[in-house]
Amino acid sequence: MPHERPSEQRNIDWGKVIETALTAPGNMQGIYSRFYNYSFLNQIFLLMQGVREPVATYRRWQEIGRQVVKGAKAKDIIRPIFAKRSPGDNEEEPIPIGFKPVRCIFTLSETEGPALPPMELPGWNEETALAKLNIRRVRFDSLNGNIQGFSQGRDIAINPIAVNPRKTLIHELAHVVLNHTIPPRLTEYANHRGLMEFEAEGSAYLTLNELGKLDQETAHRSRGYLQDWLDGSKPPDSSIRHVFSATDVILKAGRLAILPPEEK
């Protein structure tokens, strides 16, 4: 039986990951998340390995009656590395200190057995996302008509005449999800505004693309917005990870159907 094992020692190229995400086709969840609620980051990481079909672990394929064929080569997913707890540590949640690729995933074409049943894709709803994230939409009261929207604390407001109200909504949602609107990141905003706008706009772009709501004009405008805020500089790996994290949170919060449970 194939074992789950870390891939050979190598760093994750986060710049390449975000570049792939910004040019990826939408609605990838329908490809990868049939058996497991894979993160958006891992859906992109699988795409980078040439995977464009349903995937699962060796054990999961066996559970549904399919067998991994001899000679199949497992694909990588990214998993966090958690700090070891010291005696007397009262922290409830483990703290991730890094990420590593783990080779444990096989594609449908690397298995044999009964055909897979059809899968109905879950929808996404704005009000459902707002409720689950405990974010309130308030009246837009800015006198500056050039502002598309704003977020304060856990409140967001969208200009009634915003050029793209849907994208603006996701952009402001991302600011709240990423804690840009509360200390200490709110305090950092003045000095790192470009990076935080990159995080929010990147999250909006990826979310809308995955939902199939990103037209070419909006995509072009969004890429230009990202480039303007970065001003030719490369975002740090931490900001790229923030983009994937917020995208994942927003997508999951608005899902209307129950996705397959996570494997333990």
ABEGO torsion letter per residue (X at the ends): XBBBBBBBBBBBBAAAAAAAAAABBBGAAAAAAAABBBBAAAAAAAAAAGBABBBBBAAAAAAAGBBBBBGBBBBBBBBBBBBBBBBGBABABBBBAEBBBBBABBBAAABBEBBBBBBBBBBBBAAAAAAAAGBBBBBBABABAABABBBBEABBBBBAABABAAAAAAAAAAAAAAGAABOAAAAAAAAAAAAAAAAAAAAAAAAAAAAGABBAAAAAAAAAAAAAAAGGBBBBAAAAAAAAAAAAAAAAAABABBBBBBBX
